[in-house]
Amino acid sequence: MVDEGTRPTGDPSGRSATGGAPYTCTFCGCLCDDVELVADAGRIVEARNACAIGRPRLIGLSTVDDAAAPPRIRGREATVDEALAEAARILAGSRAPVIVGLDRSTNETVRKAVALADRIGAAIEVGDAATAWPRIAAMQRRGAVGATLGEVKNRADVVVFWGADPVATHPRHLSRYSVDARGRFLTEGRAERRVVVIDREKTRTAERADLFLEVQPDRELDVLSVLRALVREVPLDPRRVETATGCSFASLQELAELLQGAVYGAWLMGSLAGRGPIERPEARHPAVTGLVRELNRKTKFVVVGLGGPGNAHGAEAALAWQSGFAPGVDFGAGFPESLPGETSAAGRLERGEFDRAVVIGASALDRMTDAARGRLAAVPWLFVGDPGHEGFTQASIALPAGTPGVDESGTFTRVDGVSLPIRAFQSSRARTEGAWLDALREAVENQTTAATPGMEAGS
């Protein structure tokens, strides 16, 4: 929990003793933990060190929110006890429930969601299935050659951005972790690094690179294969290479030599491992891993994701810690099972293979297809999240929850596996997602006990 003495609300003037309260920004995968918030008259007036993405979202936010929206049952306001009783009745009678969302939730909340899934025999999936399943499946088959962002900052003299534009999506990545950062062994920062951008067009990040290679999305796999062959010193026909990749053979040779010449290289990319078709990341991930592993025969090279907003990687880690699997697990058999596609809760929503649903967080609803939304509307379902989101008015049972990093504290895990504290800056009477999940599990247990005459709690 956040120390009240350092929160913006801890002083009548809205300022802490040091003039700013520590805050971890969750609006991109950097999870910058050096941001300081300064409040005045009950509102955030300054966000020190925040980037162009975080600053406009933070400035002006209230530090006090005394208004707690009431729960709703099929659109009408209800008391907490009424909502929990009706939710328990719905979930206790389910034969094929699903739980989705949680990519903006704290690690502590995910653990409680897994406990609920285990209790009701649900299929639970965290984050975005379209990006998570291919990445994890590739890691299981090929392994991973990873590192923390601190290692990249301290050691990487060659940095490659593959199909990504962090200047636009992760504004402080270059200054904190990759390009401009001064590290323990790279005290001059940018002057000691070679920067490569491989993308479909010249981006803002490419403008800062030493080498830019333009690659069309549908030829990314060919480029990765050719680079791996060049690193392995396999004889290649230049004309066939140029036909397959759309790149000059000389440019690919130059890139391969630069990669092999690194003392410590870092390959940085987004969640889909490139810009190609969304249905092909399962091929791109192992292709990148294969190239990086080949490079490790000659030098040291790692591959690190850029990460997205929120806590998708932390949610996956918490689910794996609790069940042994990620990102989707089915507790329907009384024990955890994970089969790609089959145990995907999002897939079951799409196919209508469920009879109850619990949606945790607005982002899960935002990325649902129209087909999944239509099937969701046909069954009783619960929404735990922002009372200002449309899902709050559409759900059978709507439970208003605070927002992690705004009025809920906890822990998020960065894409490189480093866990960071998430500090609330707003006082709110709203329950947290985790508190609602605990209450739901308890209500379901009470409902089950009451429905079984002579059964005692805990038996």
C-alpha positions as CSV (number, residue, x, y, z in Angstrom):
1,M,0.0,0.0,0.0
2,V,1.0,3.6,-0.5
3,D,2.4,5.5,2.5
4,E,-0.1,8.2,3.2
5,G,2.7,10.6,4.1
6,T,3.9,10.6,0.5
7,R,0.6,10.7,-1.3
8,P,-0.6,13.9,-3.0
9,T,-3.6,13.8,-0.6
10,G,-1.5,13.5,2.5
11,D,-1.2,17.3,3.0
12,P,-4.0,19.9,3.1
13,S,-2.3,21.7,0.3
14,G,-2.2,18.6,-1.8
15,R,1.6,18.4,-1.7
16,S,3.8,15.8,0.0
17,A,6.8,16.8,2.2
18,T,9.1,16.4,-0.8
19,G,6.7,18.3,-3.2
20,G,5.8,15.2,-5.2
21,A,4.5,11.7,-4.6
22,P,6.2,8.7,-6.3
23,Y,4.1,7.1,-9.0
24,T,4.5,4.2,-11.5
25,C,3.0,5.1,-14.9
26,T,1.0,2.2,-16.5
27,F,0.2,3.8,-19.8
28,C,2.8,1.9,-21.8
29,G,5.1,-1.1,-21.3
30,C,8.0,1.0,-19.9
31,L,6.2,1.2,-16.5
32,C,8.3,4.2,-15.6
33,D,8.6,4.3,-11.8
34,D,10.4,7.6,-11.5
35,V,7.3,9.8,-12.1
36,E,6.4,12.2,-9.4
37,L,2.9,13.7,-9.0
38,V,2.2,17.1,-7.5
39,A,-1.3,18.0,-6.5
40,D,-3.0,21.3,-5.7
41,A,-6.5,22.0,-4.6
42,G,-7.4,18.3,-5.0
43,R,-6.1,17.8,-8.5
44,I,-2.9,16.7,-10.2
45,V,-1.2,19.8,-11.5
46,E,2.2,18.4,-12.4
47,A,3.6,15.0,-13.5
48,R,7.3,15.2,-13.3
49,N,9.2,12.9,-15.7
50,A,6.0,11.8,-17.4
51,C,6.0,11.4,-21.1
52,A,3.7,12.7,-23.9
53,I,1.4,9.8,-23.4
54,G,1.2,9.8,-19.6
55,R,1.2,13.5,-18.8
56,P,-2.1,14.5,-20.5
57,R,-3.8,11.5,-18.9
58,L,-2.6,12.4,-15.4
59,I,-2.8,16.2,-15.3
60,G,-6.1,17.4,-14.0
61,L,-7.2,14.1,-12.4
62,S,-8.8,14.5,-9.0
63,T,-7.0,13.1,-5.9
64,V,-10.2,12.6,-4.1
65,D,-13.2,10.6,-5.3
66,D,-15.8,10.3,-2.6
67,A,-18.6,9.2,-4.9
68,A,-18.8,5.4,-5.1
69,A,-21.3,4.2,-7.8
70,P,-23.7,1.6,-6.5
71,P,-23.8,-1.9,-8.1
72,R,-26.4,-2.7,-10.7
73,I,-28.6,-5.8,-11.3
74,R,-29.9,-5.8,-14.9
75,G,-29.7,-2.0,-15.1
76,R,-31.2,-1.1,-11.8
77,E,-29.3,0.1,-8.8
78,A,-28.8,-2.4,-6.0
79,T,-27.1,-2.8,-2.6
80,V,-23.8,-4.6,-2.3
81,D,-25.4,-7.6,-0.6
82,E,-28.1,-7.8,-3.2
83,A,-25.6,-7.7,-6.1
84,L,-23.4,-10.3,-4.5
85,A,-26.3,-12.6,-3.7
86,E,-27.6,-12.5,-7.3
87,A,-24.0,-12.9,-8.7
88,A,-23.5,-15.9,-6.5
89,R,-26.8,-17.5,-7.6
90,I,-25.7,-17.0,-11.2
91,L,-22.2,-18.4,-10.8
92,A,-23.1,-21.3,-8.5
93,G,-25.5,-22.6,-11.2
94,S,-23.1,-22.4,-14.0
95,R,-21.8,-25.5,-15.9
96,A,-19.4,-23.7,-18.3
97,P,-18.3,-20.3,-17.0
98,V,-15.5,-18.2,-18.4
99,I,-13.4,-15.4,-16.8
100,V,-11.6,-12.9,-19.1
101,G,-9.7,-9.6,-18.8
102,L,-7.2,-8.8,-16.0
103,D,-4.5,-7.3,-18.2
104,R,-4.9,-4.0,-16.4
105,S,-5.3,-5.6,-13.0
106,T,-2.7,-6.0,-10.3
107,N,-0.9,-9.3,-9.7
108,E,-2.8,-9.6,-6.4
109,T,-6.1,-9.3,-8.2
110,V,-5.2,-12.0,-10.7
111,R,-4.4,-14.4,-7.9
112,K,-7.9,-13.8,-6.5
113,A,-9.5,-14.3,-9.9
114,V,-7.7,-17.7,-10.3
115,A,-9.1,-18.7,-6.9
116,L,-12.6,-17.8,-8.1
117,A,-12.1,-19.7,-11.3
118,D,-10.9,-22.8,-9.4
119,R,-14.0,-22.5,-7.1
120,I,-16.6,-22.4,-9.9
121,G,-14.7,-24.5,-12.4
122,A,-14.2,-21.8,-15.0
123,A,-12.0,-21.3,-18.0
124,I,-9.9,-18.2,-17.2
125,E,-7.8,-16.3,-19.7
126,V,-5.7,-13.2,-19.0
127,G,-4.9,-10.5,-21.5
128,D,-5.3,-10.5,-25.3
129,A,-5.5,-14.1,-26.6
130,A,-4.5,-13.0,-30.1
131,T,-1.0,-11.9,-28.9
132,A,-0.5,-14.0,-25.8
133,W,-1.0,-17.6,-27.1
134,P,1.4,-17.4,-30.0
135,R,4.1,-15.7,-27.9
136,I,3.8,-18.3,-25.1
137,A,3.6,-21.3,-27.4
138,A,6.7,-20.1,-29.2
139,M,8.5,-19.7,-26.0
140,Q,7.5,-23.2,-24.9
141,R,8.8,-24.7,-28.1
142,R,12.0,-22.7,-28.6
143,G,12.7,-21.2,-25.2
144,A,13.8,-17.6,-24.8
145,V,17.0,-15.7,-24.7
146,G,16.0,-12.8,-22.5
147,A,17.3,-10.1,-20.2
148,T,16.0,-7.3,-18.0
149,L,15.8,-3.8,-19.4
150,G,18.5,-2.9,-16.9
151,E,20.9,-5.3,-18.6
152,V,20.1,-3.8,-22.0
153,K,20.8,-0.3,-20.6
154,N,24.1,-1.3,-19.0
155,R,25.4,-3.6,-21.7
156,A,23.8,-3.4,-25.2
157,D,26.1,-1.8,-27.7
158,V,23.9,-2.9,-30.6
159,V,20.1,-2.3,-30.4
160,V,17.6,-3.5,-32.9
161,F,14.0,-2.4,-33.1
162,W,12.0,-5.0,-35.1
163,G,8.7,-3.8,-36.5
164,A,8.3,-1.2,-33.7
165,D,8.3,2.5,-33.2
166,P,9.0,3.2,-29.5
167,V,9.4,6.9,-30.0
168,A,5.7,7.0,-30.7
169,T,4.5,4.1,-28.5
170,H,7.0,4.1,-25.6
171,P,8.4,7.6,-25.5
172,R,10.9,7.1,-22.7
173,H,12.2,3.7,-23.7
174,L,15.1,5.2,-25.7
175,S,16.2,7.5,-22.9
176,R,15.7,5.1,-20.0
177,Y,16.6,1.7,-21.3
178,S,17.9,1.3,-24.8
179,V,19.4,4.1,-27.0
180,D,20.4,7.2,-25.1
181,A,20.6,5.7,-21.6
182,R,24.0,5.8,-19.9
183,G,24.8,2.4,-18.5
184,R,27.4,0.9,-16.2
185,F,29.5,-0.4,-19.1
186,L,28.3,2.2,-21.7
187,T,29.0,5.4,-19.9
188,E,28.7,7.6,-23.0
189,G,25.2,6.3,-23.9
190,R,24.2,6.9,-27.5
191,A,27.8,7.5,-28.6
192,E,28.7,3.9,-27.8
193,R,25.7,2.3,-29.5
194,R,24.7,1.2,-33.0
195,V,21.0,1.4,-33.5
196,V,19.1,-0.6,-36.2
197,V,15.5,-0.2,-37.2
198,I,13.8,-2.8,-39.4
199,D,10.3,-1.8,-40.3
200,R,7.9,-1.4,-43.2
201,E,8.5,2.4,-43.4
202,K,10.8,5.1,-42.0
203,T,9.4,5.9,-38.6
204,R,10.3,8.4,-36.0
205,T,12.5,5.8,-34.4
206,A,14.2,5.0,-37.7
207,E,15.1,8.7,-38.1
208,R,17.4,8.2,-35.0
209,A,18.9,4.9,-36.2
210,D,22.4,4.3,-37.7
211,L,20.9,1.7,-40.1
212,F,17.4,1.4,-41.4
213,L,16.2,-1.6,-43.4
214,E,12.8,-1.4,-45.1
215,V,11.0,-4.7,-45.0
216,Q,7.4,-5.4,-46.2
217,P,5.3,-7.2,-43.5
218,D,4.6,-10.2,-45.8
219,R,8.4,-10.8,-46.2
220,E,9.4,-10.6,-42.6
221,L,9.8,-14.4,-42.2
222,D,12.0,-14.5,-45.3
223,V,14.2,-11.7,-44.0
224,L,14.6,-13.5,-40.7
225,S,15.5,-16.8,-42.4
226,V,18.1,-15.1,-44.7
227,L,19.7,-13.3,-41.7
228,R,19.9,-16.6,-39.8
229,A,21.5,-18.3,-42.9
230,L,24.0,-15.5,-43.2
231,V,25.0,-15.7,-39.6
232,R,25.5,-19.5,-40.1
233,E,27.6,-18.7,-43.2
234,V,25.3,-20.7,-45.5
235,P,26.0,-20.0,-49.2
236,L,23.1,-18.1,-50.7
237,D,22.1,-17.0,-54.2
238,P,21.9,-13.2,-54.1
239,R,19.2,-13.0,-56.8
240,R,16.9,-15.5,-55.0
241,V,17.5,-13.6,-51.7
242,E,16.5,-10.3,-53.2
243,T,13.4,-11.8,-54.9
244,A,12.3,-13.4,-51.6
245,T,13.0,-10.5,-49.3
246,G,12.6,-7.4,-51.4
247,C,15.9,-6.2,-49.9
248,S,19.3,-5.9,-51.5
249,F,21.7,-8.8,-50.7
250,A,24.4,-6.2,-49.7
251,S,22.1,-4.6,-47.1
252,L,21.3,-7.9,-45.5
253,Q,25.0,-8.8,-45.4
254,E,25.8,-5.5,-43.8
255,L,23.1,-6.1,-41.2
256,A,24.3,-9.6,-40.5
257,E,27.8,-8.4,-40.0
258,L,26.7,-5.6,-37.6
259,L,24.7,-8.1,-35.5
260,Q,27.6,-10.5,-35.3
261,G,30.0,-7.7,-34.4
262,A,28.0,-6.8,-31.2
263,V,29.6,-7.2,-27.8
264,Y,26.1,-7.4,-26.4
265,G,23.1,-7.1,-28.7
266,A,19.4,-6.5,-27.9
267,W,16.6,-7.3,-30.2
268,L,13.5,-5.3,-29.2
269,M,10.0,-5.9,-30.6
270,G,6.3,-5.7,-30.0
271,S,3.9,-8.4,-28.9
272,L,3.2,-9.7,-32.5
273,A,7.0,-10.0,-33.3
274,G,6.6,-7.8,-36.4
275,R,4.1,-6.0,-38.6
276,G,2.9,-9.1,-40.6
277,P,-0.5,-10.7,-40.6
278,I,-2.0,-11.1,-37.1
279,E,-2.6,-14.8,-37.8
280,R,1.1,-15.4,-38.3
281,P,2.9,-14.3,-35.0
282,E,3.3,-18.0,-34.0
283,A,5.7,-18.3,-36.9
284,R,7.5,-15.0,-36.4
285,H,8.2,-15.5,-32.7
286,P,10.2,-18.7,-33.2
287,A,11.9,-17.2,-36.2
288,V,13.2,-14.3,-34.1
289,T,14.2,-16.6,-31.4
290,G,16.0,-18.9,-33.8
291,L,18.0,-15.9,-35.2
292,V,18.9,-14.7,-31.8
293,R,20.0,-18.1,-30.7
294,E,22.2,-18.4,-33.8
295,L,23.8,-15.1,-33.0
296,N,24.6,-16.4,-29.5
297,R,27.0,-18.9,-31.1
298,K,29.2,-15.9,-32.0
299,T,28.4,-13.2,-29.5
300,K,25.8,-12.3,-26.8
301,F,22.4,-11.4,-28.0
302,V,19.0,-11.2,-26.2
303,V,15.4,-10.6,-27.3
304,V,13.1,-8.4,-25.2
305,G,9.5,-7.3,-25.8
306,L,8.5,-3.7,-25.6
307,G,5.3,-4.6,-23.6
308,G,1.9,-3.0,-23.8
309,P,-0.1,-0.8,-21.4
310,G,-1.1,-2.3,-18.1
311,N,0.0,-5.7,-16.7
312,A,-0.5,-8.4,-19.2
313,H,2.8,-10.1,-18.4
314,G,2.2,-9.8,-14.7
315,A,-1.2,-11.4,-15.1
316,E,0.3,-14.3,-17.1
317,A,3.0,-14.8,-14.5
318,A,0.4,-14.8,-11.6
319,L,-1.8,-17.3,-13.5
320,A,1.2,-19.6,-14.2
321,W,2.3,-19.3,-10.6
322,Q,-1.2,-20.4,-9.4
323,S,-2.0,-23.0,-12.0
324,G,1.1,-24.0,-13.8
325,F,-0.1,-22.6,-17.1
326,A,-0.7,-19.4,-19.0
327,P,-2.4,-17.5,-20.6
328,G,-5.5,-19.6,-20.6
329,V,-6.5,-22.4,-18.1
330,D,-9.6,-24.5,-17.7
331,F,-10.6,-25.6,-14.2
332,G,-13.7,-27.4,-15.4
333,A,-12.4,-30.9,-14.7
334,G,-11.5,-30.0,-11.1
335,F,-7.9,-29.4,-11.9
336,P,-6.1,-27.0,-14.2
337,E,-5.7,-27.9,-17.9
338,S,-4.2,-25.9,-20.8
339,L,-4.6,-26.6,-24.5
340,P,-4.0,-23.9,-27.0
341,G,-7.3,-22.8,-28.6
342,E,-9.4,-25.3,-26.6
343,T,-8.9,-23.7,-23.2
344,S,-9.0,-20.1,-24.6
345,A,-11.8,-18.3,-22.8
346,A,-11.9,-15.7,-25.7
347,G,-12.3,-18.6,-28.1
348,R,-15.2,-20.0,-26.1
349,L,-16.8,-16.6,-26.1
350,E,-16.5,-16.4,-29.8
351,R,-18.0,-19.9,-30.3
352,G,-20.7,-19.6,-27.7
353,E,-19.3,-22.5,-25.6
354,F,-20.2,-21.0,-22.2
355,D,-23.2,-20.3,-20.1
356,R,-21.9,-17.6,-17.7
357,A,-19.1,-15.0,-17.9
358,V,-17.1,-12.7,-15.6
359,V,-15.4,-9.8,-17.4
360,I,-12.8,-8.0,-15.3
361,G,-11.7,-4.6,-16.6
362,A,-13.0,-2.5,-19.5
363,S,-10.2,-3.5,-21.9
364,A,-11.5,-7.1,-22.2
365,L,-14.8,-5.7,-23.6
366,D,-13.1,-3.2,-25.8
367,R,-11.3,-5.8,-27.8
368,M,-14.2,-8.3,-28.1
369,T,-15.5,-9.0,-31.6
370,D,-19.1,-8.2,-32.4
371,A,-19.8,-12.0,-32.4
372,A,-18.4,-12.4,-28.9
373,R,-20.4,-9.4,-27.6
374,G,-23.5,-10.9,-29.1
375,R,-23.0,-14.2,-27.5
376,L,-22.2,-12.5,-24.2
377,A,-25.4,-10.6,-24.2
378,A,-27.4,-13.8,-24.6
379,V,-26.3,-15.2,-21.2
380,P,-26.1,-13.9,-17.6
381,W,-22.7,-12.1,-17.1
382,L,-20.8,-10.0,-14.6
383,F,-18.8,-6.9,-15.2
384,V,-16.2,-5.8,-12.6
385,G,-14.7,-2.5,-13.5
386,D,-15.1,1.2,-14.3
387,P,-18.7,2.4,-13.7
388,G,-18.2,4.9,-16.6
389,H,-17.7,2.2,-19.2
390,E,-20.6,0.9,-21.3
391,G,-20.2,-2.6,-19.9
392,F,-21.4,-1.3,-16.6
393,T,-24.9,-0.6,-18.0
394,Q,-25.0,-3.7,-20.2
395,A,-24.0,-6.4,-17.7
396,S,-26.5,-8.6,-15.8
397,I,-24.5,-7.8,-12.7
398,A,-22.2,-4.7,-12.6
399,L,-19.8,-4.2,-9.8
400,P,-18.0,-0.8,-9.7
401,A,-14.3,-1.2,-9.0
402,G,-11.4,1.2,-8.6
403,T,-8.6,1.6,-11.2
404,P,-5.2,0.2,-10.5
405,G,-2.7,3.0,-10.4
406,V,-5.4,5.6,-9.7
407,D,-7.3,4.5,-6.7
408,E,-5.9,1.0,-6.1
409,S,-2.3,0.1,-5.2
410,G,-0.6,-3.2,-5.8
411,T,2.1,-4.8,-8.0
412,F,2.6,-4.8,-11.8
413,T,5.2,-6.9,-13.6
414,R,7.1,-5.3,-16.5
415,V,7.7,-7.2,-19.7
416,D,11.2,-8.2,-18.6
417,G,9.9,-9.8,-15.4
418,V,10.7,-7.0,-13.0
419,S,7.9,-6.4,-10.5
420,L,7.1,-2.8,-9.6
421,P,4.8,-1.1,-7.0
422,I,1.7,0.6,-8.4
423,R,0.8,3.5,-6.2
424,A,-2.7,4.9,-5.9
425,F,-3.0,8.7,-5.8
426,Q,-6.8,9.0,-5.4
427,S,-8.8,8.4,-2.3
428,S,-11.9,6.4,-3.2
429,R,-14.7,4.6,-1.5
430,A,-15.0,2.2,-4.4
431,R,-14.0,-1.4,-3.8
432,T,-11.0,-2.8,-5.6
433,E,-11.3,-5.5,-8.2
434,G,-9.6,-7.9,-5.8
435,A,-12.1,-7.1,-3.0
436,W,-15.0,-7.8,-5.3
437,L,-13.5,-11.2,-6.4
438,D,-12.9,-12.2,-2.8
439,A,-16.5,-11.3,-1.9
440,L,-17.8,-13.2,-5.0
441,R,-15.9,-16.4,-4.1
442,E,-17.2,-16.2,-0.5
443,A,-20.7,-15.6,-1.7
444,V,-20.5,-18.6,-4.1
445,E,-19.2,-20.8,-1.2
446,N,-22.1,-19.7,1.0
447,Q,-24.6,-20.2,-1.8
448,T,-23.2,-23.8,-2.4
449,T,-23.3,-24.6,1.3
450,A,-26.8,-23.3,1.7
451,A,-27.9,-25.4,-1.3
452,T,-26.5,-28.6,0.3
453,P,-28.5,-29.4,3.5
454,G,-26.3,-30.6,6.4
455,M,-23.1,-29.4,4.7
456,E,-20.9,-27.3,7.0
457,A,-18.6,-24.6,5.7
458,G,-15.1,-25.9,5.0
459,S,-16.2,-29.6,4.8
